[in-house]
């Protein structure tokens, strides 16, 4: 019926076939080539840290890593992270942390993320505060040094040459980002109001964009896969530290999620601008917020339970307290114990009050890899494509 009504108007009919033809051409572009990334370079915080903070400071203790690695593996989870699944999907090894000097192999990329990292320079850093000194500007500087020094090592030859990426990998590789949550947390824990934290977001996003531009201009990066930040208001460490926050129908702290969504809106707009500024590069904005929130909203639908309660921890309602967290020791009733985990992390969403379980990370990866939560809606394996940039003209 719709086609017949269009056919009565020659102009409409012409436009219709132009639209169909354009769609088919775009589809053929997307179908013609999947991306064969030879390396991944990751920047971020604990959501993608594969051992950076552990190498620089105190590593997480058992039961971290219990599910997959069967030992602590530098990750703040019981097993693998989203970045591990991303690497595996391309047939690449899990990324070694840039800061880890023992047994590392950087042939197919490196991970510059560290837990507690921020985009902006934090007011307090470890050991005199809760945030990493390796904020995003430092991670970019490390990445820059890594490119230069790795090529010097390759040129010298010897046993270490084959542990370094080829020079062309820096332009052909995938640059992944998952960072920003700690910038919001830094504001909250500095007693800033929700309005004040929101007011800081544009500057945070500008700092993020500046680093993307530097990677493009100075390192030749052309493929960028950018995660937004998750629903911080659904995490036990927020409930415990801000107990008076208004809860939504799911039980999450609404004002803190509102700030996260404001951050994400600004980030999305920044990615759109980057796409216009650098049309030869591929920028994919990935909405992990929506996927993560669905785990809190409908956990049973996806095979999970008790999403607001930490699997590894101790405490009352949310199994979390700042006194002693997962893997740490605490004295209870005169007896020293180590804070352990629940029996079955595979059905839990939250691992330690802040981070996600391997099962949740795998679920999130399975959704984002399809492109269903990306803008533009392309799959992970098409993240090098640039034809979709014309959609935003």
C-alpha positions in Angstrom: 0.0 0.0 0.0 2.8 2.4 0.9 4.6 1.7 -2.4 1.5 2.3 -4.4 0.8 5.6 -2.7 4.4 6.7 -3.4 4.1 5.7 -7.1 1.3 8.3 -7.6 4.0 11.0 -7.2 7.0 10.7 -9.6 9.2 12.8 -7.3 8.4 10.7 -4.3 9.0 7.5 -6.3 12.4 8.8 -7.4 13.4 9.7 -3.9 12.2 6.4 -2.7 14.5 4.5 -5.1 17.4 6.8 -4.4 17.0 6.0 -0.7 16.8 2.3 -1.4 19.8 2.5 -3.7 21.8 4.4 -1.1 20.9 2.0 1.6 22.0 -0.9 -0.6 25.3 0.8 -1.4 26.0 1.4 2.3 25.0 -2.2 3.0 27.4 -3.4 0.4 30.2 -1.3 1.8 29.6 -2.7 5.3 29.3 -6.3 4.0 32.4 -6.1 1.8 35.0 -5.9 4.5 35.3 -6.8 8.2 38.1 -5.3 10.2 41.3 -7.3 10.7 42.8 -5.3 13.6 46.3 -6.5 14.2 46.5 -4.8 17.6 44.4 -3.2 20.3 45.5 -0.2 22.4 43.3 0.3 25.4 43.0 3.4 27.7 40.7 3.5 30.7 40.0 2.7 34.3 39.3 -0.5 36.4 36.6 -1.5 33.9 39.4 -2.4 31.5 42.5 -2.7 33.7 44.2 -6.0 33.0 47.0 -5.4 35.5 48.2 -1.9 35.4 47.4 -0.8 39.0 48.4 -4.2 40.2 51.9 -3.7 38.7 52.3 -0.2 40.1 50.8 -0.6 43.5 49.1 -3.4 45.6 47.5 -6.1 43.5 44.0 -7.4 44.3 44.0 -10.5 46.4 42.1 -13.8 46.1 39.2 -14.4 45.4 39.8 -11.9 42.6 40.3 -14.0 39.4 38.7 -17.1 40.9 36.3 -17.9 38.0 38.5 -17.9 34.9 42.2 -17.4 35.9 41.8 -19.3 39.2 44.1 -16.8 40.8 44.4 -13.0 41.0 45.2 -11.7 37.5 45.4 -8.0 38.0 41.7 -7.6 37.1 39.1 -6.2 39.5 36.6 -9.0 38.8 36.3 -12.7 39.4 37.4 -13.3 35.8 37.6 -11.6 32.4 36.7 -8.1 31.5 34.9 -6.7 28.5 38.3 -5.8 26.9 39.4 -9.5 27.3 36.3 -10.6 25.3 37.0 -7.8 22.7 40.6 -9.1 22.2 39.4 -12.7 22.0 36.8 -11.9 19.4 39.6 -10.8 17.0 41.7 -13.8 17.8 44.2 -11.7 19.7 45.8 -12.5 23.1 44.5 -10.7 26.2 46.2 -7.4 26.5 49.2 -7.1 28.8 49.4 -4.0 31.0 51.9 -1.4 29.9 53.1 -1.0 33.5 53.8 -4.7 33.9 57.4 -5.5 33.2 57.3 -9.3 33.9 56.5 -11.7 31.2 54.8 -9.2 29.0 54.2 -9.5 25.2 53.1 -6.4 23.4 53.1 -7.9 19.9 49.4 -7.2 19.4 48.9 -4.1 21.5 49.1 -2.9 25.1 46.7 -1.8 27.9 47.3 1.6 29.5 44.2 1.5 31.7 44.6 1.5 35.5 42.0 1.1 38.2 40.8 4.4 39.7 41.9 6.4 36.7 40.2 9.6 35.7 40.1 11.7 32.6 41.2 14.9 34.4 44.0 15.2 36.9 42.5 14.1 40.2 42.9 16.3 43.3 44.3 13.4 45.3 46.2 10.3 44.1 47.4 7.0 45.5 48.7 6.6 48.2 47.3 9.9 49.6 43.9 9.4 47.9 41.7 7.0 46.1 42.6 7.8 42.5 45.3 6.7 40.1 48.2 9.0 39.1 47.8 7.5 35.7 45.0 9.7 34.5 44.2 9.9 30.8 46.8 12.5 29.8 49.5 10.2 31.4 48.1 7.2 29.6 48.4 9.1 26.3 52.0 10.0 27.2 52.8 6.4 27.9 51.2 5.3 24.7 53.4 7.9 22.8 56.5 6.6 24.5 55.5 3.1 23.8 55.2 3.7 20.1 58.7 5.3 20.0 60.5 2.9 22.2 58.9 -0.2 20.8 60.2 0.7 17.3 63.6 1.3 18.7 63.6 -2.1 20.2 62.4 -3.7 17.0 65.2 -1.9 15.1 67.8 -3.2 17.4 66.7 -6.8 17.0 67.3 -9.5 19.5 65.0 -11.5 21.8 62.7 -8.5 22.6 62.1 -7.3 19.0 59.4 -9.9 18.4 57.6 -8.9 21.6 56.8 -5.4 20.1 54.1 -4.3 17.7 55.0 -3.4 14.1 54.9 0.3 13.4 51.9 0.1 11.1 49.9 -1.5 13.9 49.5 2.0 15.5 47.5 3.2 12.5 45.8 -0.1 11.7 44.9 -1.0 15.3 41.8 -0.5 17.3 41.8 2.2 20.1 39.4 1.3 22.9 38.2 3.6 25.7 36.3 3.0 28.9 36.8 5.9 31.3 34.9 8.7 33.0 33.1 7.0 36.0 35.8 8.0 38.4 35.7 11.6 37.4 32.0 11.7 38.5 32.9 9.7 41.7 35.7 12.2 42.4 33.2 15.0 42.4 30.7 13.1 44.6 33.3 12.1 47.2 34.7 15.7 47.3 31.2 16.7 48.6 30.2 18.4 45.3 26.5 18.7 44.7 24.9 16.9 41.7 24.6 20.3 40.0 28.3 21.0 40.6 29.3 17.6 39.2 27.1 18.2 36.2 28.8 21.6 35.7 32.2 19.9 35.5 31.2 17.5 32.8 31.9 19.7 29.7 35.5 20.2 30.8 35.9 16.5 31.5 34.7 15.7 28.0 36.9 18.4 26.4 39.9 16.7 28.1 38.8 13.4 26.7 38.4 14.8 23.1 41.8 16.4 23.3 43.4 13.0 23.9 41.5 11.4 21.0 42.7 14.2 18.7 46.3 13.6 19.9 46.1 9.9 19.1 44.8 10.8 15.6 47.3 13.5 14.9 50.4 12.1 16.7 50.0 8.3 16.5 48.0 7.8 13.4 45.0 6.2 15.1 42.0 5.8 12.8 39.6 3.4 14.6 38.1 4.4 17.9 35.7 2.3 20.0 34.4 4.4 22.8 32.3 3.2 25.8 30.1 5.6 27.7 29.9 5.3 31.4 27.7 2.9 33.3 24.9 3.5 35.9 27.0 4.5 38.8 23.9 4.9 40.9 23.3 1.1 40.8 26.5 0.3 42.6 26.7 -0.7 46.3 29.5 1.7 47.0 27.2 4.6 46.1 24.3 3.2 48.2 26.6 2.9 51.3 28.2 6.3 51.0 25.1 8.2 49.9 22.3 6.4 51.7 19.8 9.3 51.5 19.8 9.4 47.7 16.4 9.1 46.0 15.9 5.6 44.6 14.3 4.8 41.3 11.8 1.9 40.7 14.8 -0.5 40.3 16.4 0.6 43.5 19.2 2.6 42.0 20.3 6.0 43.2 18.5 8.2 40.7 20.5 11.5 41.0 23.8 9.7 40.4 22.5 7.9 37.4 21.2 11.2 36.1 24.7 12.6 36.3 26.0 9.5 34.4 23.4 10.1 31.7 24.4 13.7 31.4 28.0 12.7 31.0 27.0 10.2 28.3 25.0 12.8 26.4 28.0 15.1 26.4 30.3 12.3 25.4 28.0 11.3 22.5 27.9 14.9 21.2 31.7 15.0 21.5 32.0 11.8 19.4 29.7 13.3 16.8 31.9 16.3 16.6 35.1 14.2 16.3 33.4 12.4 13.4 32.9 15.6 11.6 36.4 16.9 12.4 38.1 13.7 11.3 36.0 12.1 8.5 38.8 9.7 7.6 38.6 8.0 11.0 36.0 5.7 12.4 34.4 6.7 15.7 32.0 4.3 17.4 30.0 5.4 20.5 29.0 2.4 22.5 26.1 2.6 24.9 27.1 0.3 27.7 25.0 2.2 30.2 21.7 0.8 28.7 23.0 -2.7 28.7 24.3 -2.5 32.3 21.1 -0.9 33.5 19.0 -3.7 32.0 20.9 -6.1 34.3 19.6 -4.2 37.3 16.1 -3.7 35.9 15.4 -7.2 34.6 18.1 -9.5 36.1 15.9 -12.7 36.0 15.3 -12.2 32.3 19.0 -12.7 31.7 19.7 -15.3 34.2 21.0 -13.1 37.1 19.9 -12.5 40.6 20.5 -9.9 43.4 22.0 -7.3 41.1 22.3 -4.6 43.8 24.2 -6.8 46.2 28.0 -7.4 45.9 29.0 -11.0 45.5 32.4 -10.5 47.2 32.2 -8.4 50.3 30.6 -8.1 53.7 28.1 -5.8 55.2 24.4 -5.5 55.6 21.9 -4.9 52.9 24.3 -4.6 50.0 27.1 -6.9 51.3 29.5 -3.9 51.1 31.4 -1.7 53.5 34.3 0.7 53.2 35.9 -0.9 56.2 37.1 -4.0 54.4 36.4 -5.0 50.9 36.7 -8.1 48.7 39.9 -10.0 49.5 40.9 -7.8 52.5 41.1 -8.9 56.1 38.9 -7.7 58.8 38.4 -8.6 62.5 34.8 -9.7 63.3 33.9 -10.6 66.9 37.6 -10.9 67.8 38.4 -13.2 64.8 40.4 -12.1 61.8 38.8 -13.2 58.5 39.4 -12.6 54.8 36.4 -11.1 53.0 35.3 -13.8 50.5 32.8 -14.2 47.7 29.4 -15.7 47.1 29.2 -19.3 46.0 28.1 -18.7 42.4 29.4 -15.5 40.8 28.0 -16.7 37.4 24.5 -15.6 38.4 25.5 -12.3 40.0 25.9 -8.9 38.4 28.1 -7.0 40.9 31.4 -8.5 42.0 32.8 -6.4 44.8 30.5 -3.4 45.2 32.1 -1.4 42.4 32.9 -3.8 39.5 31.1 -6.4 37.5 31.4 -10.2 37.5 32.8 -12.0 34.5 29.3 -13.3 33.7 28.0 -9.7 33.6 31.0 -8.6 31.5 30.4 -11.4 29.0 26.7 -10.5 28.7 27.6 -6.9 28.1 30.2 -7.8 25.5 27.7 -10.1 23.7 25.3 -7.1 23.3 27.8 -4.4 22.3 29.6 -6.7 19.8 26.5 -6.9 17.6 26.3 -3.1 17.1 22.7 -3.0 18.5 23.9 -0.5 21.2 26.3 1.5 19.0 26.0 4.8 17.2 26.3 4.3 14.3 24.8 0.8 14.7 27.7 -1.3 13.4 29.2 -4.4 14.9 32.6 -4.5 16.7 34.1 -6.3 13.7 33.1 -3.4 11.4 34.6 -0.7 13.7 37.2 0.3 11.1 34.6 1.4 8.6 34.2 5.1 7.8 31.4 5.2 5.3 28.9 5.7 8.0 30.4 9.2 8.7 28.2 10.5 5.9 25.1 9.7 8.0 25.9 12.7 10.3 26.4 15.3 7.5 
